[in-house]
Amino acid sequence: MPDTVTTTMDPRWGHADRDRKAEAILRTVELMAPERDVRRGTWLDVGCGSGGIAATLAQHVERITGVDPESWERWEQFLAEHSNLKLHQGSYRDVDTLCGPNSIDVVVCNQVYEHVDDPVALLAAIHRALKPGGMCYFAGPNLLWPIEPHVFWPFVHWLPRRFAQRTMRLAGSRHSEELDAYSTNFWRVRGWFLDAGLVPSNAIAARIEAGFAVRGKQLRMPRWLAAIVDALAPLSPGFVFGLRKP
């Protein structure tokens, strides 16, 4: 545990359903890499938040490390419950120190890129941490989707930030300061992946199938339908990519 003051509440996005989300992420990774036993690998959750996803994954994988800019009240409980889980306060810039190069089989980067100061540096850190052949589950919001997913207002993320926040306040919103994420579009984020040396593949269809599976429902998309779903990624509410380090 970091020797800092622990945050005493859950993140504003809540803690509920973290177990299902973690299991859906795990199943998505397995669908993206059917030739590998990803459960026997070493995992890293960058931007792990209050730790619920990392703690659930710890029940299924060999080892997992989570890192987040804040420490959270639940961390102490999770660390006591899972001996193969480590949680550290820090940023993606600390990944080199925490893990070392070429040491991680799977990275989870879930709803993080829009909150960091330098997404390109984030991806470079992920590339360094991954073993050759390792993969990253990468998900985040799409700028082109008209509803901003953090405040659930239409179009405000397309406006200059201060103007958008002022408009929200004038309209009576008490959540204008929560408009603090900076998303991008499909083509730009793919360019970041390639610049970082990571090979991307769309995984929205796999994530949808995995989400149904953890709720006890079966959804098997025919290949042609899965191809259409992934082809529509530039217009989807958010991205889901499988990134591989060659």
ZIMO-V220698 format. One record per residue. N is the residue number from 0. SS is DSSP state (H for helix, E for strand, C for the rest). Layout:
((N/SS) (N/SS))
This chain:
((0/C) (1/C) (2/C) (3/C) (4/C) (5/C) (6/E) (7/C) (8/C) (9/C) (10/C) (11/C) (12/C) (13/C) (14/C) (15/C) (16/C) (17/H) (18/H) (19/H) (20/H) (21/H) (22/H) (23/H) (24/H) (25/H) (26/H) (27/H) (28/H) (29/H) (30/H) (31/H) (32/C) (33/C) (34/C) (35/C) (36/C) (37/H) (38/H) (39/H) (40/C) (41/E) (42/E) (43/E) (44/E) (45/E) (46/C) (47/C) (48/C) (49/C) (50/C) (51/H) (52/H) (53/H) (54/H) (55/H) (56/H) (57/H) (58/C) (59/C) (60/C) (61/C) (62/E) (63/E) (64/E) (65/E) (66/E) (67/E) (68/C) (69/C) (70/C) (71/E) (72/C) (73/H) (74/H) (75/H) (76/H) (77/H) (78/H) (79/H) (80/H) (81/C) (82/C) (83/C) (84/E) (85/E) (86/E) (87/E) (88/E) (89/C) (90/C) (91/H) (92/H) (93/H) (94/H) (95/H) (96/H) (97/H) (98/H) (99/C) (100/C) (101/C) (102/C) (103/E) (104/E) (105/E) (106/E) (107/E) (108/E) (109/E) (110/C) (111/C) (112/H) (113/H) (114/H) (115/C) (116/C) (117/C) (118/H) (119/H) (120/H) (121/H) (122/H) (123/H) (124/H) (125/H) (126/H) (127/H) (128/H) (129/E) (130/E) (131/E) (132/E) (133/E) (134/E) (135/E) (136/E) (137/E) (138/E) (139/E) (140/E) (141/E) (142/C) (143/C) (144/C) (145/C) (146/E) (147/E) (148/C) (149/C) (150/C) (151/C) (152/E) (153/E) (154/C) (155/H) (156/H) (157/H) (158/C) (159/C) (160/H) (161/H) (162/H) (163/H) (164/H) (165/H) (166/H) (167/H) (168/H) (169/H) (170/C) (171/C) (172/C) (173/C) (174/C) (175/H) (176/H) (177/H) (178/C) (179/C) (180/C) (181/C) (182/C) (183/E) (184/C) (185/H) (186/H) (187/H) (188/H) (189/H) (190/H) (191/H) (192/H) (193/H) (194/H) (195/C) (196/C) (197/E) (198/E) (199/E) (200/E) (201/E) (202/C) (203/H) (204/H) (205/H) (206/H) (207/H) (208/H) (209/H) (210/H) (211/H) (212/H) (213/C) (214/C) (215/C) (216/C) (217/C) (218/C) (219/C) (220/C) (221/C) (222/H) (223/H) (224/H) (225/H) (226/H) (227/H) (228/H) (229/H) (230/H) (231/H) (232/H) (233/H) (234/H) (235/C) (236/C) (237/E) (238/E) (239/E) (240/E) (241/E) (242/E) (243/E) (244/E) (245/C))
